[in-house]
Amino acid sequence: MRTGLLDGKLYRACEWVTRLAYVNLLWIFFTIIGLVIFGIAPATVALFTVIRKWIFFHDTEIPVLKTFARTYKREFWRANRIGLFLLAMGYIFYVDMLYLAHVSPEWKFPFSVALLVVFLFYTVVLLYVFPLYVHYELRFWQYMKYALLIGMANPLMTLVMLIGLGILLFVLMYIPGLIPFFSISTMALVVMGTALRVFRKMEEKIHGQHDLPSTRG
């Protein structure tokens, strides 16, 4: 009996390994066909959509390629609005970092603190915006606002998310051969899994007090 139970767990583990490798390759392929800069955001939305269905609906039998491709096509322009906005914000932060080297000594510390705060906010938005996008029906600026508010209101879970991503990055740097198969998909699994717990907790807390945003199917 124990052998059968062990075999069942091993089989499920192998299934998850295969799924994650498959969607990671899909993410790479669809990012490339979007010329990278226009492909990365819709491919990420498609990836999070598939992983959300696996976790939230426990639907591991969905047609992965069909779901991925359909989501990529349907969300292409909306996802790119978010992706290009985040890219622009990241570029501005990068330019500010370069400018920091030329700031006078008396202004360097306060400017560094301000940049650190901005980087913290940017990181929180980056972590939560795609899980929010695939889970709720909101407007563009609401995704940004709620990503920041939810992330900052749940510092422990945000920290858990960052620690999980840090461990994954360490493993991927130590075994770079895993990167083409398990880099983005495993990170998305950690982020989506943690974010869904945050959303569930938030919904339980505010249920009956406020109108909840509509969740996606």
N, C-alpha and C positions, 0 to 999 in steps of 0.2 A: 504493500500500500504506500509506504514511504517512497519507494522507487517511482511509482506512478505519479505521486504528487511532485516529486523532484523533476521528473520528465516533463510534466505539464508546465511547471515554472520555467524550465529551461527552454521549452518550445515558445512560451510567450515572450521570454527575453530575446530569443532569436528573431521572433516576429518584429519586435520593437526595433532591434538593430537594423533589420532589413528595411523597415518603413522609414526610419530616420535617414539611412543612407540614400534611399530612393528620393525622398523629398529634398534632400540636400543637393543632389545632382540636378533635380528639376529647378531648384532655385538658381543654381549656377547657369543652367542652360537658358532660362527665361530672362535672367539678368543680362546675359550676353546678347540675346536677340533684341533686347531693348536698348542696345548700344551702351550698356552699363548704367550711364547716368539717368536714362529714362526707364531702365528696366529694373533697377534695384528696389524701388519703392513698391511697384505693383507685384513684383515677385515676392517681396517680404510680406505683403498683405495676403497673397495667395498661400504662402507658407503658414502664416499664423491662422488663416481660415481652416486649413486642413488639420493643423494640430489642435485647434479649438474643438473641432468636431470629434477628434479622437478622445480628448479629455472631457469636455463638457457634456457631450451627448453619448460618450462611450461607443461611438460609431466607428469601429475600426474596419468596417467592410465597405466604406465609401469608395467610389471609383476615383482614386487619387489623381491620376493624370487629368481626367475630365473636370474634376472639381478645381484643380490647380489652374488649368488653362482657362476655364470659364471665368473664374474669379479674376485672373490676370487681365483678361480682356475687358470684363465689365468695370473693374475698378481702376483701369489704367490711368485715366486723366485725373480722377479724384485723388488717387494714391500719389500721383506725381506732384500734385499741389503740396501735399504734406512733405513728401520727400525733398522737393526742391527748396521748400521753406527751411527745413532742417539743415539742408546742405548749405544754404546761404548763411544761416545763423552760425554754423560751424566754421565757415570761411571767415566771417567777421571776427569770431573769437580768435581764430588763428592769426589774423592780421593784428589784433590787439596784443596778442602774445609777443609778436615780433616788435611791436611798438614799445613794449615794456622795457626792452633793452636800452631805449633812448630816453626814457623818462628820467627826470632829475632825481637825485637821491632822496630828497625830502618828500617827493610824491610817489616814490616807488612802492613803499609799503601799503599805503591806502589803495593805490591802483591795483596792486597784487591781490589784496583782500577782496576788492570789488570783482576782479576777474574770477577769483576762486568761487565766490557766491554765484556768479553768472554761470560758471562751469557746472556747479552743483545743480542749479535749476535746469540747465540744458540736459544734463545726464538723466535727471528724473523724468523730464518730458520724453526723452528718447526711449527710456525703458517702458513707459506706460502707454505711449500714443498708439502703437500698433495693436496691442491687446484691446485697448478701448475702441479702436477703429473697427475691428472685426467682431466686437461683442455688442456694441451699442450703435444706434442710429442717432448721430449728432451732427451739428454744423461744424464747419472747419475750425473756427476759433474756439468752439466748445471742446474739441478734442485736445487742443493745446492747454486750455485752462484747466480742464478736469484732470489731464495727465499730471500737471504740476500739483494741483490741490490734493489729489488722491495719493500721489507718491509722498508728498510732504506730510500728509496726515497719517500715514502708515510707515513711519521711519524704520520700524523693526523688520517689516516684510520687505521694504526696499533694500535694507541692509542684507537680508537673507538672499535676495535676488542678486545683489552685487557680489556677495561671497560665492554664491553658486557659479556665477559667470567667471569670477576670478579663478576658481578651482578648475573650471573647464579650460580656460585659457592656458593655465599652467600645464595641464595634461596635453593640450594640443601643441604647445611649444616643445614639450618633452618628446612627443610622438607626432611629428609633423605629417607623417603619412596618413593620419586620420583626418586631416583638414579637408580634403576634397569630399569626404563622405559624412563627416559628423560635426563640422564646425558650426555652421549657421543653424542647422536643424536642432542640434542639442541645446544651443543657446536659446532658441525660440521656445523649446520645450520647457526650459527652466523659467523663462520670463512669462510665458503664457500660463503655466501651471501656478506660479506664485501670484500672478495678477488675478486669475480667476478666484483664488482664495480671498484676495482683497476685495474683489467685486461682490462676492457672496456675503462677506462680513458687512460690507457697506450696505447692501440691499436689505439684510436682516435688521440692521440698525435703524435705517430710515423708513422702513416699510410702514405705511399707514400715516406717516408724517408729511411726506412730500411725494409729488408725482415722480415716479422713476422714469428714466429714459427708456425708450423701447429697445429691447434686445433683438439682435439679428437671428434669423432662423438657422 
